[in-house]
Amino acid sequence: MAFCGVLTPRAFGDLNKEIDALLHSAGVSDLGWRAKIRVTGSDRLRWLNGMVSNAVQSLPEGQGNYSFLLSAQGRIQGDCYVYRRADDLLLDTGRDQAPAVISHLDHFIIMDDVELADVSQEWTALSLSGPKASQVLATLGFVAPEAKGENARMHDVQIGEVECTLVEGQSQYQLWFAPKHVLAVWETLQAAGAAPCGLEAVEALRVFHGIPLYGIDIYDRDLPQETAQKRALNFNKGCYLGQEIVERIRSRGKVNRQLQRFTLQGVAPAQLPADLQSDGQSVGRITSVAALPGAGLLGLGFVRVEAVERNAAIAYDGGAAVPATGK
C-alpha cells in the first residue's frame, strides 16, 4: 500500500499475531518511507540550531533527537530527527515531507556556509521493535551499551554480511544500510527471531502509544504544545524560528486544544479526519484509528481541553469517543 508517498507492505499474515510480536516479542518492519537529508558546511550546527525546536549545537556526536520545523508564527511546518555525525548532520523525515522540508530550510540559508542534499537513495531502513528486540540483536553479536539520556544513539554494526548504522531509540531500533541489502538484512533478522510485520500492525502500535504522524495527525496549522510532544522542544537552547510563540504558550501555561488518545465506543469512522462533537459543537477531530486485541478500537486526534476537563460527552459519526485522560 502507499504510505507517505512510498509503497510498503500492509501485512504479512495474521494482523493480531503481528501486533502481538511488536507488543510481547520482536518484530521487523519496513522503514523505506523515511527520507534522509544531509546538511554540510562549516555553519551547519549554528544554523540548524536556529531552524528547529530542539537542541543541535549541544547534541553529542553520534546521537540524535526529535524536532519540529516551525514558521515565524510558531506553526509546525514539518518534523524530523536530527543526527549529528562527524562531518555532517543527517535529517530523517518522511519521504512525502522531504521536498517541503528542504524548501523551507533552503529559504533561510542567507550568508551561511550550509548545503542541503537529499540522500534518500543512498539509504533504506528497517525497524526492529518489541521487548525482545535487544535479544535478536544479541543473537547477531550486538549488545547495546548502557543507555544514558533520552537521545537516540548511533552504532556501527554488522548484520550478517552487511555493514549497517544501528540507531537505538527509546522504543525501537532502526537499521540503515544501502538499499541493495534490504532482503539480506530482512532475512537475517527473521532468522534471529524477529517476526515480519506490516504497516497495519506498526500503525496500530503508533496509535496505541499516542504518537502523531505529520501529514496524518499533525498539519501546518498546529502548534507544538498542542501535540503533547515535549521531546521535540528545548527551552534552554537560545533563539530559533518560531520560538517567540512557543515561549508565549509556555508562559501562559496551557493550550486550548491538545492531541489525545481515545477509546472509541462504536464503529470506526467512515473517513478520516472525523469531526468530534459535544453539545452540538465541534470540539476536535479524530485523525488516526486502530483496533488492538484487548484494547478495542482506539483513536488519536485533537480535542478542546475544556471538553476533557469538564468530562463532556464527546461523539463522532459512528459512536462515542472517550479521552484516555477522561474520568
C-alpha positions in Angstrom: 0.0 0.0 0.0 1.1 3.6 -0.5 2.3 5.3 2.7 4.0 8.7 2.9 4.4 8.5 -0.8 6.1 5.1 -0.9 4.8 1.6 -1.4 5.2 -0.6 1.8 3.7 -4.0 2.8 0.3 -3.8 4.5 0.6 -7.1 6.3 2.4 -10.5 6.1 -0.3 -12.7 7.5 -2.4 -12.6 10.7 -2.6 -8.9 11.9 -3.2 -9.9 15.5 -0.1 -12.1 15.5 2.0 -9.2 14.1 0.7 -6.8 16.8 1.4 -9.4 19.5 5.0 -9.7 18.2 5.5 -6.0 18.5 4.0 -5.9 22.0 5.4 -9.0 23.5 8.3 -10.3 21.4 10.1 -8.7 18.4 9.0 -7.6 15.0 10.8 -6.3 11.9 9.1 -3.8 9.6 9.8 -1.6 6.6 11.1 2.0 7.0 11.7 2.6 3.3 9.2 5.5 3.6 11.7 7.5 5.6 13.9 10.1 3.8 17.5 11.3 4.6 18.6 14.9 4.2 22.4 15.7 4.6 23.4 19.1 6.0 27.0 20.1 5.5 29.1 23.3 5.7 31.1 25.0 8.5 28.0 26.8 9.8 25.7 23.8 9.9 25.5 23.4 13.7 24.7 27.1 14.5 22.4 27.5 11.5 20.3 24.4 12.1 20.1 25.1 15.8 18.3 28.3 14.8 15.9 26.4 12.5 14.5 23.6 14.6 12.8 23.4 18.0 15.3 21.0 19.7 19.0 21.5 20.5 21.5 20.8 17.8 24.7 22.6 18.9 24.8 20.7 22.2 23.9 17.4 20.6 26.8 14.9 21.1 28.3 13.4 18.1 26.7 10.0 17.3 23.4 11.0 18.8 20.0 12.3 17.6 16.8 13.9 18.8 13.3 14.8 17.6 12.4 18.3 16.4 9.7 20.4 14.8 10.3 22.9 12.0 8.2 26.0 12.7 7.0 29.1 10.8 7.6 32.5 12.3 4.1 32.2 13.7 5.0 29.0 15.5 3.0 26.7 13.3 4.5 23.3 12.6 5.9 23.0 9.0 7.3 19.5 9.4 9.1 17.2 11.8 12.4 15.3 11.7 15.0 13.5 13.7 18.4 15.3 13.6 21.5 13.1 13.9 25.0 14.6 14.5 27.8 12.9 12.8 31.5 13.8 12.5 31.3 15.6 9.2 27.6 16.4 8.7 24.1 16.5 10.2 21.6 14.0 8.9 17.8 14.7 9.0 15.5 11.8 9.0 11.9 12.6 7.9 9.0 11.2 5.9 9.7 10.9 2.1 6.5 12.9 1.5 7.9 15.7 3.7 11.4 15.8 2.2 10.8 18.3 -0.6 8.9 20.8 1.6 11.5 20.4 4.4 14.3 21.2 2.0 12.4 24.1 0.5 11.6 25.5 4.0 15.2 25.2 5.2 16.8 26.5 2.0 14.8 29.7 2.2 16.7 30.6 5.3 20.2 30.0 4.1 21.4 33.6 3.5 25.1 34.2 4.1 25.6 30.8 5.8 28.1 28.1 4.8 25.4 25.4 4.6 24.4 22.9 1.9 21.4 20.6 1.8 21.2 17.4 -0.1 18.5 14.7 -0.4 20.5 11.5 0.0 17.4 9.2 0.5 18.5 7.0 -2.5 21.7 6.1 -0.6 19.8 4.5 2.3 16.9 2.3 3.2 15.9 1.2 6.7 14.2 -1.4 8.8 12.7 -1.1 12.2 13.2 -3.7 14.9 10.7 -3.3 17.8 9.4 -5.1 20.8 10.7 -6.1 24.3 12.8 -8.9 22.8 14.4 -6.7 20.1 17.7 -6.5 22.0 17.8 -10.3 22.3 17.5 -10.5 18.5 20.5 -8.2 18.1 22.4 -10.0 20.8 22.0 -13.2 18.8 23.6 -11.4 15.9 26.5 -10.2 18.1 25.5 -6.7 19.2 24.9 -5.8 22.8 23.9 -2.2 23.3 25.9 -0.2 25.9 24.1 1.1 28.9 21.7 3.8 27.7 22.2 7.4 29.1 19.7 10.2 28.4 16.8 10.4 26.0 18.7 10.9 22.8 18.8 8.3 20.1 22.3 6.7 19.8 24.1 5.6 16.6 26.3 2.5 16.3 28.2 0.8 13.5 27.2 -2.8 13.3 27.3 -5.8 11.0 24.1 -7.7 10.4 25.1 -10.9 8.7 27.5 -9.7 5.9 26.0 -6.2 5.8 27.5 -3.1 7.3 24.8 -1.0 8.9 24.2 2.0 11.1 22.1 1.0 14.0 20.0 3.7 15.7 19.0 2.9 19.2 15.9 4.8 20.4 13.6 4.7 23.3 11.2 2.1 22.0 12.8 0.6 18.9 16.0 0.1 16.9 16.5 1.2 13.3 19.0 -0.3 10.9 20.2 1.9 8.0 22.0 0.4 5.0 22.3 0.5 1.3 19.0 -0.4 -0.5 20.6 -3.4 -2.3 21.0 -5.2 1.0 17.4 -5.0 2.2 16.5 -8.6 1.5 19.6 -10.0 3.2 19.1 -7.9 6.4 15.4 -8.7 6.4 16.0 -12.4 6.3 18.8 -12.3 8.8 16.6 -10.5 11.4 13.8 -13.0 10.9 16.3 -15.9 11.3 17.4 -14.4 14.6 13.8 -14.3 15.9 12.0 -11.2 14.6 8.6 -11.7 13.1 7.8 -9.8 9.9 5.3 -7.1 10.5 3.4 -4.9 8.0 2.2 -1.3 8.2 -1.2 -2.0 9.7 0.4 -3.5 12.8 3.0 -0.8 13.1 0.3 1.9 12.7 -1.8 0.2 15.4 1.0 0.4 17.9 1.6 4.1 16.9 -1.9 4.9 17.8 -1.8 2.8 21.0 1.3 4.8 22.1 -0.3 8.1 21.1 2.5 9.1 18.7 1.3 11.6 16.0 2.5 11.5 12.3 3.0 14.6 10.3 0.6 14.8 7.4 -1.9 12.5 9.1 -2.3 13.8 12.6 -0.3 17.0 12.6 -0.6 19.7 10.0 0.8 23.2 9.3 -1.9 24.8 11.4 -1.0 23.1 14.6 1.2 24.5 17.4 4.0 22.4 19.1 2.5 22.3 22.6 -0.9 21.1 21.2 0.8 17.9 20.0 1.9 16.9 23.6 5.4 16.0 22.1 7.5 17.6 24.8 10.5 15.6 23.5 10.6 18.0 20.5 11.1 21.2 22.5 14.2 22.5 24.2 13.7 25.6 26.3 17.4 26.3 27.0 18.9 26.4 23.6 18.5 30.0 22.6 16.7 31.6 19.6 15.1 29.7 16.8 12.4 30.3 14.2 9.0 30.3 15.9 10.5 30.4 19.4 8.6 33.5 20.5 5.2 31.8 20.1 6.5 28.6 21.8 7.7 30.7 24.8 4.4 32.7 24.9 2.4 29.5 25.2 4.7 28.2 27.9 4.3 31.4 29.9 0.6 31.2 29.5 0.7 27.6 30.9 -1.9 25.9 28.6 -3.3 25.5 25.1 -6.9 25.4 24.1 -6.7 22.0 22.3 -4.4 19.1 22.6 -3.6 15.7 21.0 -5.4 12.9 22.8 -5.8 9.2 22.5 -9.4 8.0 22.6 -11.3 4.8 23.3 -13.9 4.6 20.5 -17.2 3.1 21.6 -18.8 2.2 18.3 -17.6 1.6 14.8 -14.6 3.1 13.1 -15.3 6.4 11.3 -16.2 6.1 7.7 -13.5 8.5 6.8 -10.7 10.5 8.5 -10.3 13.1 9.8 -13.7 12.6 11.6 -15.3 15.5 13.4 -15.8 15.3 17.2 -18.9 16.9 18.6 -20.1 17.9 22.1 -23.4 19.6 22.9 -23.8 20.2 19.2 -20.5 22.0 18.8 -17.3 20.8 17.1 -14.6 20.2 19.7 -11.9 18.4 17.7 -11.1 15.7 15.1 -10.1 12.1 15.0 -7.1 11.6 12.7 -6.0 8.0 13.2 -7.8 4.8 14.2 -6.6 1.3 15.1 -8.0 -1.8 16.7 -5.9 -3.7 19.1 -6.6 -7.1 20.8 -7.6 -6.4 24.4 -7.7 -2.6 23.9 -10.5 -2.4 21.4 -11.0 0.4 18.9 -8.6 3.4 19.6 -8.4 6.8 18.1 -5.9 9.6 18.0 -6.7 13.2 17.4 -7.1 16.7 18.8 -9.8 17.9 21.2 -10.6 21.0 23.1 -9.0 20.9 26.6 -12.1 22.3 28.3 -14.3 19.5 26.9 -11.9 16.9 28.5 -11.7 18.9 31.8 -15.4 19.0 32.3 -15.8 15.3 31.3 -18.2 16.2 28.5 -19.8 13.5 26.3 -17.9 13.5 23.0 -19.3 11.9 19.9 -18.3 11.2 16.3 -20.3 9.8 13.4 -20.2 6.2 14.5 -20.1 6.3 18.3 -18.7 7.9 21.4 -15.0 9.0 21.9 -13.7 8.7 25.5 -10.4 10.6 26.1 -7.7 8.5 27.7 -7.4 11.2 30.4 -11.1 11.4 30.9 -12.8 10.2 34.1 
